[in-house]
Amino acid sequence: MKKNRDLKKLAEQCCRFCCSDGKIDEKKVTGVIKNLKSLPRSQAIFAISEFLKALKKQKGATTLIVESSIPLSKVQLDSIVRKLKSDFIISEVKNIVNPDLLAGFKVRIGDTVSDYSLQDKISQLKGVIAGTL
């Protein structure tokens, strides 16, 4: 058990080593995997698996997903990115069209979700009205 915990810590450290400014350095990743392969087979499999999970999590944490009812223009997306760049490292921006949103948009970066949709505002208003009646 302690070995697995140590290997998991090692994998997370390797991930931080490979990521700088929100970008993953492929040469460093290749070097880390070569080094992890030199471990005994079962440890190598576990360490590489944890390393890849950490890289995937790192990539997800830097991808900005903007969900809107219509496709947003580059200017609109750039405006959203500018406002969020002070709090998050953003390496990739995706705009997903969701016709179920009435208006507005939802923003997701890693585990953080901010809802600026009309649907959310209506839900909040319903909650306020239901709480006061």
C-alpha positions in Angstrom: 0.0 0.0 0.0 2.8 2.5 0.9 4.5 1.7 -2.4 1.4 2.6 -4.3 1.0 5.8 -2.4 4.7 6.7 -3.1 4.3 5.8 -6.8 1.2 7.9 -7.0 3.0 10.9 -5.5 5.9 10.2 -7.9 3.5 10.2 -10.9 1.9 13.5 -9.7 5.4 15.1 -9.4 6.3 13.8 -12.9 3.1 15.4 -14.2 4.0 18.8 -12.7 7.5 18.4 -14.2 6.0 17.8 -17.7 3.5 20.7 -17.5 4.5 24.3 -17.7 2.2 27.3 -18.3 -0.7 24.9 -18.8 1.0 23.1 -21.7 2.3 19.6 -21.7 5.9 19.1 -23.0 5.9 15.9 -25.1 9.6 15.4 -24.9 9.5 15.5 -21.1 6.5 13.0 -21.1 8.5 10.6 -23.3 11.5 10.8 -21.0 9.4 10.3 -17.9 7.7 7.2 -19.4 11.0 5.7 -20.3 12.2 6.2 -16.7 9.0 4.8 -15.3 9.4 1.7 -17.5 12.6 0.9 -15.7 10.7 0.1 -12.5 9.7 -3.5 -11.8 6.8 -4.5 -14.1 3.8 -4.2 -11.7 5.1 -0.9 -10.3 5.8 0.5 -13.8 2.3 -0.3 -14.9 0.8 1.3 -11.8 3.1 4.4 -12.0 2.5 4.9 -15.8 -1.2 4.5 -15.3 -1.3 7.1 -12.5 1.0 9.4 -14.6 -1.4 9.3 -17.5 -4.4 10.0 -15.3 -2.6 13.0 -13.8 -1.8 14.3 -17.4 -5.4 13.8 -18.4 -6.6 15.7 -15.3 -4.1 18.5 -16.0 -5.3 18.8 -19.6 -9.0 18.9 -18.5 -8.2 21.5 -15.9 -6.8 23.8 -18.6 -9.6 23.3 -21.2 -12.3 26.0 -21.2 -15.6 24.6 -22.3 -18.3 27.2 -23.2 -21.8 25.8 -23.6 -24.2 28.1 -25.4 -27.5 28.0 -27.3 -25.9 29.2 -30.5 -22.3 29.1 -31.7 -20.3 32.0 -30.3 -18.0 34.2 -32.4 -14.3 34.3 -31.9 -14.6 37.8 -30.4 -17.2 36.6 -27.8 -15.0 33.6 -26.9 -11.9 35.8 -26.6 -13.8 38.1 -24.3 -14.7 35.2 -22.0 -11.2 33.9 -22.0 -9.8 37.4 -21.2 -12.0 37.6 -18.1 -11.1 34.1 -16.9 -7.3 34.2 -17.6 -6.5 35.9 -14.3 -8.0 33.0 -12.3 -7.2 30.0 -14.6 -4.6 28.7 -17.0 -6.4 28.2 -20.3 -4.7 26.1 -23.0 -7.7 25.2 -25.2 -11.2 26.7 -25.8 -14.2 24.6 -26.9 -17.7 26.0 -27.8 -20.5 23.4 -27.5 -23.9 24.3 -28.8 -26.7 23.2 -26.5 -30.2 24.1 -27.9 -31.8 23.3 -24.5 -30.3 26.5 -23.1 -32.7 29.4 -23.6 -30.1 32.1 -23.6 -26.7 32.8 -22.1 -24.0 30.3 -21.5 -22.3 27.9 -19.1 -18.5 27.9 -18.5 -16.6 24.8 -17.4 -12.9 24.6 -16.5 -11.9 21.3 -14.8 -14.3 20.9 -11.9 -15.4 24.5 -11.9 -18.8 25.3 -13.5 -20.3 28.8 -13.8 -23.8 29.0 -15.2 -24.8 32.3 -16.8 -27.8 30.9 -18.6 -31.4 32.2 -18.5 -32.5 28.7 -17.5 -30.3 29.0 -14.3 -31.7 32.5 -13.6 -35.3 31.2 -13.8 -34.4 28.3 -11.5 -32.9 30.7 -9.0 -36.0 32.9 -9.2 -38.3 29.8 -8.7 -36.3 29.0 -5.6 -36.6 32.5 -4.2 -40.4 32.6 -4.8 -40.9 29.1 -3.3 -38.9 30.0 -0.2 -41.0 33.2 0.5 -44.5 31.8 -0.1 
